[in-house]
Amino acid sequence: MEKVKLMTDSGSDISYENEARYGIQVVPFKIALSDVSYISRVDFDNDRFYRMMEESDSIPVTSQITPFEFAEIFEEHYSSGYTDVINVSINSAGSATHENSLLGAQDFFNAHPRAQDRFFIHNIDSSTYSGCYGFAVVEAAKMLEAGHSAVSVVRYIKDWCENVSAFFVPYTLKYASRSGRIPGIAAHMGNALGIKPIMRLCRHEISTAGKVLSEKQIIPELIKRTVCEIEAGSPYCVIYGSDPSLRDEVAAAAAKCLGYAPADSYQIGAAVAANAGPKVAGISYRMKKNR
């Protein structure tokens, strides 16, 4: 009989409530700020981290999760009698964490060759960030609770991550431009002219999809672009940061245009805020099949 452990990293921005409710293991990233190292979700919550960012002149730096850490985690679950571990990692285009999970699995099996036929590690590259894969992990946990097999859950997660996309806007480009996560031309344009770039996240890549000239245009533009691309009737999520009122505004505007409410909302944590800044608004959604 299968005994499956579902795990991900803190870049998924899964809430503490869902982490506890479904027994999801969220492996935290380490964050350095002003020459001090912290563990996300342990040494601070999101609101505290936003304040730390505002009070510091430094740009936060995120450390990848190491192969050694993964090997230790796999060892723990193997010793606890799990037959399968499903691990969903942050976008491999922006972090070596997924590659390290593969190396960690290799190290584990080198140390435990007899585990090859009775312990299965499913390492999945989400190819994305935040609730774009956090939502899939939570849905996967619900599937496991309902009795679905590890194979069917892995299939669902891979399919979702292959077809999920997001539009988002960072309200300040200070962090994005210096971290390199946002294309340089977009950051330069915004910083110089006060223009807000509409960013698109899809299949590993972050690109500039358009721009708005004022903050009042941000949410209508996010909704308009989402309506054009979303698979009809499929779930979508709101992504937000330090300003919860943006979550509510995006949710209300999207529900009005799409005819149904978002499936969930995800507040960006340290791993994402370090690169996008504390204040963002966005929507993640499943793309139409012809995209």
C-alpha positions in Angstrom: 0.0 0.0 0.0 1.3 3.5 -0.9 2.3 5.9 1.7 3.0 9.3 0.0 4.7 12.4 1.3 4.1 15.6 -0.6 6.7 18.3 -0.3 7.7 21.6 -1.9 9.8 24.7 -1.1 8.7 28.0 0.4 8.7 29.7 -3.0 5.3 28.0 -3.5 3.8 30.5 -1.0 1.5 27.9 0.4 -0.3 29.2 3.5 0.6 28.0 6.9 -3.0 26.8 7.2 -2.8 24.6 4.1 0.6 23.4 5.1 -0.8 22.1 8.4 -4.2 21.0 7.1 -2.8 18.7 4.4 0.5 17.7 6.0 2.6 19.3 3.2 6.2 19.6 3.9 7.4 23.1 3.0 11.2 23.3 2.9 12.2 26.9 3.6 14.7 28.9 1.7 17.5 30.8 3.5 17.5 34.5 3.0 20.3 37.0 3.6 19.5 40.6 4.3 21.9 43.2 5.6 24.6 40.5 6.1 22.3 38.5 8.4 21.0 35.1 7.4 17.4 34.0 8.1 15.2 31.0 7.5 12.0 32.0 5.7 8.8 31.0 7.4 10.8 30.2 10.6 12.5 33.5 11.5 9.7 35.7 10.2 6.3 35.7 8.6 5.5 37.6 5.4 4.5 40.9 7.1 7.7 41.0 9.2 9.8 40.3 6.1 8.1 43.2 4.2 9.0 45.5 7.1 12.6 44.2 7.1 12.9 45.0 3.4 11.6 48.5 3.9 14.0 49.1 6.8 17.1 47.9 4.9 19.1 49.4 2.1 20.2 46.0 1.0 18.6 43.7 -1.6 17.7 40.3 -0.1 19.6 37.3 -1.4 18.0 33.8 -1.5 20.1 30.6 -1.1 19.2 27.4 -2.9 18.2 24.3 -1.0 21.3 22.0 -1.2 21.6 18.4 -2.4 22.7 17.5 1.2 19.5 18.9 2.6 17.4 17.0 0.1 19.2 13.7 0.8 18.6 14.1 4.5 14.9 14.7 3.9 14.6 11.7 1.6 16.4 9.6 4.2 13.9 10.8 6.9 10.9 9.8 4.8 12.4 6.5 3.8 13.0 5.7 7.4 9.5 6.7 8.3 8.0 4.1 5.9 7.0 6.2 3.0 6.8 4.5 -0.4 6.8 7.7 -2.5 7.9 11.3 -2.1 6.5 13.9 -4.5 8.6 17.1 -4.5 7.7 20.2 -6.5 10.5 22.7 -6.8 10.7 26.4 -7.8 11.4 27.3 -11.4 14.7 25.7 -12.4 15.4 28.7 -14.7 15.8 30.9 -11.6 17.2 28.5 -9.0 19.4 25.4 -8.8 17.0 23.9 -6.3 15.4 21.5 -8.7 18.8 20.3 -9.9 19.8 19.9 -6.3 16.8 17.8 -5.6 17.9 15.4 -8.4 21.4 15.3 -7.0 20.0 14.7 -3.5 17.9 11.8 -4.8 21.0 10.4 -6.4 23.0 10.7 -3.2 20.2 9.0 -1.3 20.1 6.0 -3.6 23.9 5.7 -3.6 23.7 5.4 0.1 20.7 3.1 0.0 20.8 0.9 -3.2 18.3 -1.5 -1.8 15.7 1.3 -1.7 15.6 1.5 -5.5 12.6 -0.8 -6.0 10.5 0.2 -2.9 11.0 3.9 -2.5 10.2 6.3 -5.3 11.2 10.0 -5.5 9.3 12.1 -7.9 11.1 15.4 -8.4 9.1 17.9 -10.4 10.4 21.2 -11.8 7.4 23.5 -11.5 8.9 25.9 -14.1 7.2 28.8 -12.3 6.8 30.7 -9.0 4.5 31.3 -6.1 0.8 30.3 -6.3 1.3 29.2 -9.9 2.7 25.9 -8.4 1.5 26.3 -4.8 -2.0 25.8 -6.0 -1.1 22.6 -7.8 0.6 21.3 -4.7 -2.5 22.0 -2.5 -4.8 20.4 -5.1 -2.4 17.4 -5.2 -2.7 17.1 -1.4 -6.5 17.0 -1.8 -6.2 14.2 -4.4 -4.0 12.2 -2.1 -6.5 12.6 0.7 -9.2 11.3 -1.6 -7.2 8.2 -2.4 -5.5 9.0 -5.7 -2.3 7.2 -6.5 1.1 8.9 -6.5 1.3 8.4 -10.3 -2.0 10.1 -11.0 -1.0 13.0 -8.6 2.4 13.4 -10.4 0.6 13.5 -13.7 -1.8 16.2 -12.5 1.0 18.4 -11.1 3.1 18.1 -14.3 0.1 18.9 -16.5 -0.9 21.9 -14.4 2.6 23.3 -14.3 3.0 22.9 -18.1 -0.2 24.9 -18.7 -0.2 27.5 -15.9 0.6 31.1 -16.7 0.4 34.4 -14.8 0.3 38.1 -15.3 1.7 40.3 -12.6 2.9 43.8 -11.9 5.6 44.7 -9.4 4.7 48.2 -8.0 8.3 49.0 -7.4 11.1 47.9 -9.7 13.9 48.4 -7.2 14.2 44.8 -6.3 13.4 43.3 -9.7 16.0 45.4 -11.6 18.8 44.6 -9.2 18.0 40.9 -8.8 17.9 40.4 -12.6 14.6 38.4 -12.4 12.8 41.0 -14.4 14.1 41.8 -17.9 16.4 44.8 -17.7 14.7 46.8 -20.4 11.4 46.6 -18.5 13.0 47.7 -15.2 14.9 50.5 -16.8 11.7 51.7 -18.6 9.7 51.7 -15.4 12.3 53.3 -13.2 13.0 56.1 -15.7 9.4 56.9 -16.7 7.2 55.7 -13.9 5.7 53.2 -16.3 4.5 49.9 -14.8 5.3 46.9 -16.9 2.9 44.0 -17.1 5.0 40.9 -16.7 4.0 37.4 -18.0 5.3 34.2 -16.4 5.0 31.1 -18.5 7.0 27.9 -18.9 10.2 29.0 -17.2 10.2 32.5 -18.7 9.4 36.0 -17.4 8.7 38.4 -20.2 7.3 41.9 -20.6 3.7 41.6 -22.0 2.8 45.3 -22.0 2.8 48.4 -19.9 0.4 50.8 -18.1 0.9 54.5 -17.5 -0.7 54.6 -14.0 -1.5 52.4 -11.1 -5.2 52.8 -11.8 -4.8 50.9 -15.0 -3.0 47.9 -13.5 -5.9 45.7 -12.3 -8.1 46.3 -15.4 -5.1 45.4 -17.6 -4.4 42.2 -15.6 -8.0 41.2 -15.9 -8.3 41.9 -19.6 -5.2 39.9 -20.4 -6.3 37.0 -18.2 -9.8 36.8 -19.8 -8.2 36.5 -23.2 -6.0 33.6 -22.2 -7.7 31.5 -19.5 -9.2 28.2 -20.2 -13.0 28.7 -19.8 -14.2 27.7 -16.4 -10.8 26.6 -15.0 -9.6 27.7 -11.6 -7.5 30.8 -11.2 -5.7 32.4 -8.2 -4.9 35.9 -7.0 -1.2 36.6 -6.2 -0.5 39.6 -3.9 2.1 41.0 -1.5 2.2 43.6 1.2 -1.2 45.2 0.3 -4.1 42.9 1.0 -6.5 45.4 -0.5 -5.0 44.6 -3.9 -6.0 40.9 -3.4 -9.6 42.0 -2.7 -9.7 44.4 -5.7 -8.2 41.8 -8.1 -10.5 39.1 -6.8 -13.6 41.3 -7.2 -12.7 42.5 -10.7 -11.8 39.0 -11.9 -15.0 37.5 -10.5 -17.1 40.2 -12.2 -15.5 39.5 -15.6 -15.2 35.7 -15.4 -18.4 35.0 -13.6 -16.8 33.0 -10.7 -14.5 33.7 -7.8 -10.8 32.8 -7.6 -10.0 29.4 -6.2 -7.5 30.8 -3.8 -5.1 33.6 -3.1 -1.3 33.5 -2.5 0.6 36.1 -0.6 4.2 36.2 -1.9 6.8 35.2 0.7 10.5 36.0 1.0 11.7 33.9 -1.9 9.5 35.8 -4.4 9.4 39.2 -2.7 13.2 39.3 -2.7 13.1 39.5 -6.4 9.7 41.1 -7.2 9.5 43.5 -4.3 6.9 43.5 -1.5 4.0 45.0 -3.3 2.6 43.1 -6.3 -0.7 42.2 -7.9 -1.2 39.3 -10.2 -3.4 36.4 -11.4 -2.3 32.8 -12.2 -4.5 30.8 -14.5 -4.6 27.7 -16.7 -4.1 28.7 -20.4 -6.4 27.7 -23.2 -5.3 24.5 -24.9 -4.2 26.3 -28.1 -1.7 28.5 -26.3 
